[in-house]
């Protein structure tokens, strides 16, 4: 049941403004492109301006040249806890615009959906967080704890923004975080981990008509990939199916042979072959364990064929995460959802990796991923955001913040 104060906060949510804010953000094409030096700058400046309008303590920090983080704080009376709303300002490429029914950066509204690249992933989540902050500010409520908004850079790449956020020490003040990614407003309490690995087999160039005069690294790579598929099946059988995340996967996603700079003709066996693996982990697995298993496969193949040679480069590794249902943030969000919508929330897991992985891994912050948007829509042509989900998320964020941090207004105790 909502208290009078809670109703007052929810009633301060300005639906039209929240929708407009998301449209404004979508119309800023914050897409990394070759030669573009200021990827998120315009979108980040827009977020910064909204935070200044709310008179929040606001910080601008660059994780890399042209890749800014905006960090804003709504200070409470006691600073006992800090709840973070986390989102990112970069979006993926729109691809071939001719395939889109709607302008990918037009933010058109049709059938209560906002269309455009980033509407779903995840400018909708950022808009909802800003809308919740505005409602809390305008309601006049004095919170006991702080809210920290992180609009971070480069989530779609190497997550430079959140890594910089942690390295700068901001994470030390965060008690718990809501990752505002599109998850149909489910309470996602686990995330798959990810490893991106380059595997390279070394060969010896030779004429295609005389293959035995050389060493074919492509054949060796094919053997290695087959063994990785065996490892995938073994890990799936050993770990079973996670309640929310399903099974782990080991996917080759790119292959190069010959490598850049070598002669590309049909009758030359290349000197090397390289494959990139996208490996997704479930709780119970660790990147260190998987890397060791891959190296063991390579050592075994070397023993059976002394001409086999492989080396590995781990491009990035983020372990899976799991947050207990007993965590205070989870309990608070669960109760808030029930009181807002008169039904139980749906729990789930995130099949991909988010900035929350870094917050959890490097700073030990409990995270819940919950945001507006169909989980199947990110990165697709004609990406869209359901407006009703957007407004529901804004309510969830506002009420969760109020309850998690508490009110310093004695009349409301």
C-alpha positions in Angstrom: 0.0 0.0 0.0 1.3 3.4 -0.9 1.6 6.1 1.8 0.5 9.7 1.2 4.1 10.8 0.6 4.6 8.0 -1.9 1.5 8.9 -3.8 2.7 12.5 -3.9 6.0 11.5 -5.4 4.3 9.2 -8.0 1.9 12.0 -8.9 4.8 14.3 -9.6 6.0 12.1 -12.5 5.3 14.2 -15.7 4.5 11.6 -18.3 4.7 14.0 -21.3 8.1 15.2 -20.1 9.5 11.7 -19.7 8.4 10.8 -23.2 9.8 14.0 -24.7 13.1 13.5 -22.9 13.5 10.0 -24.4 12.7 11.5 -27.8 15.2 14.2 -27.4 17.9 11.6 -26.5 17.0 9.3 -29.4 17.4 12.3 -31.8 21.0 12.6 -30.8 22.9 10.0 -32.9 25.5 8.9 -30.3 26.9 6.1 -32.5 30.6 5.3 -32.6 31.8 5.8 -36.2 35.2 5.6 -37.8 37.0 9.0 -37.3 34.3 10.3 -35.0 36.0 12.0 -32.0 33.0 13.0 -29.9 30.8 9.9 -29.7 28.6 10.6 -26.7 29.4 14.3 -26.1 26.2 15.8 -27.4 24.0 13.2 -25.6 26.1 13.6 -22.4 25.7 17.4 -22.5 21.9 16.9 -22.9 21.9 14.7 -19.7 24.1 17.2 -17.9 21.7 20.0 -18.8 18.7 18.2 -17.3 20.7 17.5 -14.1 21.6 21.2 -13.8 17.9 22.1 -14.2 17.2 19.8 -11.2 20.1 21.5 -9.3 21.9 18.2 -8.8 25.6 18.1 -8.0 26.9 17.2 -11.4 30.3 16.0 -12.6 31.8 15.6 -16.2 34.6 13.1 -16.5 36.1 11.7 -19.7 36.8 8.0 -19.7 38.7 8.5 -23.0 38.9 11.3 -25.5 35.4 12.2 -26.6 33.9 9.6 -24.3 32.4 11.5 -21.3 30.7 10.2 -18.1 28.0 12.3 -16.5 27.7 11.7 -12.8 24.9 13.5 -10.9 24.0 13.3 -7.2 20.8 14.1 -5.4 22.0 14.4 -1.8 20.0 13.2 1.1 20.0 14.3 4.8 22.1 11.5 6.3 24.1 10.0 3.4 23.5 6.6 5.0 23.0 4.8 1.7 23.6 5.6 -2.0 21.3 4.1 -4.7 22.7 4.3 -8.2 20.7 4.5 -11.4 23.1 3.4 -14.1 22.8 3.8 -17.9 24.8 4.5 -21.0 24.6 7.2 -23.7 26.2 5.3 -26.6 24.1 3.3 -29.0 25.0 0.8 -31.8 25.0 1.6 -35.5 21.6 1.9 -37.2 23.0 -0.1 -40.1 21.3 0.3 -43.5 18.8 3.1 -43.1 16.9 1.9 -46.1 15.7 -1.1 -44.1 14.0 1.1 -41.5 10.4 2.0 -41.7 11.0 5.0 -39.4 13.9 7.4 -39.3 16.4 5.7 -36.9 17.0 9.1 -35.2 13.5 10.6 -35.7 12.0 9.3 -32.4 8.6 9.0 -34.1 5.7 7.8 -32.0 3.2 5.3 -33.4 0.9 3.0 -31.5 2.3 4.2 -28.2 5.8 3.3 -29.2 8.9 5.5 -29.6 10.9 4.3 -32.7 14.6 4.9 -33.1 18.1 3.6 -32.5 18.6 3.6 -28.8 15.0 4.1 -27.8 15.0 0.7 -26.3 18.8 0.2 -25.5 18.9 2.3 -23.5 17.9 5.9 -23.7 14.5 4.8 -22.5 16.0 3.6 -19.2 18.0 6.9 -18.9 14.8 8.9 -19.5 13.0 6.9 -16.8 15.8 7.5 -14.3 15.8 11.2 -15.0 12.0 11.3 -14.8 12.1 9.6 -11.4 14.8 12.0 -10.1 12.7 15.0 -11.3 9.6 13.7 -9.5 11.6 13.3 -6.3 13.1 16.7 -6.6 9.8 18.4 -7.3 7.8 16.6 -4.6 9.9 18.3 -2.0 10.7 15.0 -0.2 14.0 15.0 1.7 15.6 11.6 1.4 17.9 10.1 4.1 20.3 8.8 1.6 21.7 9.8 -1.8 20.8 9.0 -5.4 23.7 8.8 -7.9 22.9 8.9 -11.6 25.6 7.5 -13.8 25.2 8.2 -17.5 28.3 6.4 -18.7 30.2 6.1 -22.0 31.1 3.1 -24.2 28.9 0.4 -22.7 28.5 -1.1 -26.2 32.3 -1.4 -26.6 34.8 -2.2 -23.9 32.9 -0.5 -21.1 35.5 2.2 -20.7 32.9 4.5 -18.9 32.1 2.2 -16.0 35.7 1.0 -15.7 36.7 4.7 -15.3 33.8 5.3 -12.9 35.2 2.5 -10.7 38.8 3.5 -11.1 38.0 7.1 -10.0 36.5 5.8 -6.8 32.8 6.7 -7.3 31.7 3.1 -6.8 33.0 3.2 -3.2 30.0 5.3 -2.2 27.4 3.2 -4.0 25.4 0.8 -1.7 23.4 -0.8 -4.5 22.6 -0.1 -8.2 19.7 -0.4 -10.6 21.0 -1.1 -14.1 18.4 0.6 -16.3 18.7 -1.7 -19.3 15.7 -2.9 -21.3 14.3 -6.0 -19.5 10.6 -5.6 -19.8 10.7 -4.2 -16.3 11.5 -7.6 -15.0 13.7 -7.8 -11.9 16.8 -9.5 -13.4 19.0 -10.7 -10.5 21.7 -12.5 -12.6 23.7 -11.8 -15.7 25.8 -14.0 -18.0 29.5 -13.4 -18.0 31.4 -12.8 -21.2 34.9 -13.6 -22.5 36.2 -12.4 -25.9 39.2 -14.4 -26.9 41.4 -14.3 -30.0 42.9 -17.8 -30.8 45.6 -17.9 -33.4 47.1 -21.0 -35.0 50.5 -20.7 -36.6 51.3 -22.4 -39.9 53.8 -22.3 -42.7 53.1 -20.7 -46.1 53.1 -23.1 -49.1 51.7 -23.5 -52.6 48.1 -24.7 -52.5 49.1 -27.4 -55.0 51.8 -28.7 -52.6 50.1 -28.4 -49.2 52.4 -30.8 -47.4 55.3 -28.5 -48.0 53.7 -26.2 -45.5 51.5 -26.3 -42.4 47.9 -25.3 -42.8 46.8 -23.2 -39.8 43.2 -23.3 -41.0 43.0 -27.1 -40.7 44.5 -26.8 -37.2 42.0 -24.1 -36.3 39.1 -26.3 -37.5 40.4 -29.1 -35.2 40.7 -26.6 -32.3 37.1 -25.3 -32.9 35.7 -28.8 -32.8 37.4 -29.4 -29.5 35.9 -26.2 -28.2 32.5 -27.4 -29.2 33.2 -30.6 -27.2 34.1 -28.4 -24.2 30.9 -26.4 -24.7 28.8 -29.6 -24.5 30.8 -30.8 -21.5 30.3 -27.5 -19.6 26.6 -27.5 -20.4 26.2 -31.1 -19.1 28.2 -30.3 -16.0 26.6 -27.0 -15.1 23.1 -27.7 -16.2 20.6 -25.0 -17.1 20.5 -21.9 -15.0 17.1 -20.9 -13.8 17.2 -17.5 -15.6 20.2 -17.7 -18.0 20.0 -21.1 -19.6 23.3 -22.7 -20.6 26.8 -21.4 -21.3 27.9 -21.0 -24.9 31.2 -21.0 -26.8 30.7 -19.3 -30.1 33.3 -18.6 -32.8 32.2 -15.2 -34.3 35.1 -14.1 -36.6 37.7 -15.9 -38.6 40.7 -14.4 -40.5 43.1 -16.3 -42.8 45.3 -15.0 -44.1 45.9 -12.3 -41.6 46.0 -8.6 -42.6 49.0 -7.9 -44.8 49.5 -11.3 -46.3 49.0 -12.1 -49.9 45.3 -13.1 -50.6 45.3 -15.5 -53.5 43.5 -18.8 -53.9 46.7 -20.9 -54.2 48.6 -19.9 -51.1 48.3 -21.7 -47.7 48.5 -18.8 -45.2 51.0 -18.6 -42.4 48.4 -18.0 -39.6 44.7 -18.2 -38.8 42.8 -16.3 -36.2 39.4 -16.9 -34.7 37.5 -14.7 -32.2 35.4 -16.6 -29.6 32.4 -15.0 -27.8 32.0 -17.1 -24.7 29.1 -16.6 -22.3 29.2 -17.9 -18.8 26.7 -18.7 -16.1 27.1 -18.5 -12.3 29.6 -21.1 -11.1 32.0 -20.6 -14.1 34.9 -18.2 -14.0 36.9 -16.7 -16.9 40.1 -18.0 -15.4 38.8 -21.6 -15.4 37.7 -21.3 -19.0 41.0 -19.8 -20.2 42.8 -22.7 -18.5 40.5 -25.3 -20.2 41.2 -23.7 -23.6 45.0 -23.8 -23.0 44.7 -27.4 -22.0 43.0 -28.2 -25.3 45.8 -26.5 -27.2 48.4 -28.5 -25.2 46.7 -31.7 -25.9 46.5 -31.0 -29.6 50.2 -30.1 -29.5 51.0 -33.5 -28.0 49.1 -35.4 -30.7 50.6 -33.2 -33.5 53.9 -31.5 -32.8 53.2 -29.1 -35.8 50.2 -27.7 -34.0 50.8 -24.3 -32.5 48.2 -22.0 -30.9 48.3 -18.9 -28.8 45.5 -16.9 -27.1 44.7 -13.3 -26.3 41.9 -12.5 -23.8 40.4 -9.3 -25.2 38.0 -8.8 -22.2 36.6 -11.0 -19.5 33.6 -10.3 -17.2 32.4 -12.9 -14.8 28.7 -13.8 -14.4 26.8 -12.1 -11.6 24.1 -13.2 -9.2 22.2 -11.1 -6.6 20.3 -12.8 -3.8 16.5 -12.3 -3.5 17.3 -11.5 0.1 19.3 -8.4 -0.9 17.6 -5.2 0.5 17.4 -3.7 -3.0 15.7 -6.8 -4.4 13.2 -6.9 -1.6 12.5 -3.1 -1.9 11.9 -3.4 -5.7 9.7 -6.4 -5.3 7.5 -4.7 -2.7 7.4 -1.5 -4.8 6.3 -3.4 -7.9 3.5 -5.2 -6.0 2.2 -1.9 -4.5 2.3 -0.1 -7.8 0.7 -2.7 -10.0 -1.1 -5.1 -7.7 0.8 -8.1 -9.0 4.1 -9.9 -8.4 7.1 -8.9 -10.5 8.6 -11.3 -13.0 12.2 -12.3 -12.1 14.8 -13.0 -14.8 18.4 -12.9 -15.9 20.3 -10.9 -18.5 21.6 -13.0 -21.4 24.2 -10.4 -22.3 26.7 -8.4 -20.2 26.0 -4.9 -18.9 28.0 -2.2 -17.0 26.5 -3.8 -13.9 28.9 -6.7 -14.4 31.8 -4.3 -13.8 30.1 -2.7 -10.8 29.5 -6.1 -9.3 32.9 -7.6 -10.2 35.3 -4.8 -9.3 33.3 -3.0 -6.6 31.1 -5.7 -5.1 28.0 -3.7 -5.6 24.6 -5.6 -5.5 22.8 -5.0 -8.8 19.4 -5.5 -10.2 18.9 -5.0 -13.9 15.4 -3.5 -14.5 14.3 -1.2 -17.3 11.7 -0.5 -19.9 11.9 -2.2 -23.3 11.4 -5.5 -25.0 14.4 -7.7 -24.3 14.4 -8.9 -27.9 14.5 -5.5 -29.6 17.9 -4.0 -28.9 20.2 -3.6 -32.0 17.4 -4.5 -34.4 16.0 -2.5 -37.3 13.0 -0.4 -36.3 14.0 -0.6 -32.6 11.2 0.8 -30.4 10.2 1.5 -26.8 6.8 0.9 -25.4 5.6 4.1 -23.7 3.6 2.4 -21.1 6.7 0.4 -20.0 8.7 3.6 -19.9 6.2 5.3 -17.5 5.9 2.1 -15.4 9.7 2.0 -15.1 9.8 5.7 -14.0 7.3 4.8 -11.2 9.4 1.8 -10.1 12.5 3.8 -9.9 11.0 6.7 -7.9 9.2 4.5 -5.4 12.2 2.2 -5.0 14.5 5.1 -4.3 12.1 6.6 -1.8 11.8 3.3 0.1 15.4 2.1 -0.2 16.8 5.4 1.1 13.9 6.5 3.4 12.4 9.9 4.1 13.9 12.4 6.5 10.5 14.1 6.9 9.5 13.2 10.5 5.9 13.7 9.7 6.1 10.7 7.3 7.8 8.3 9.8 
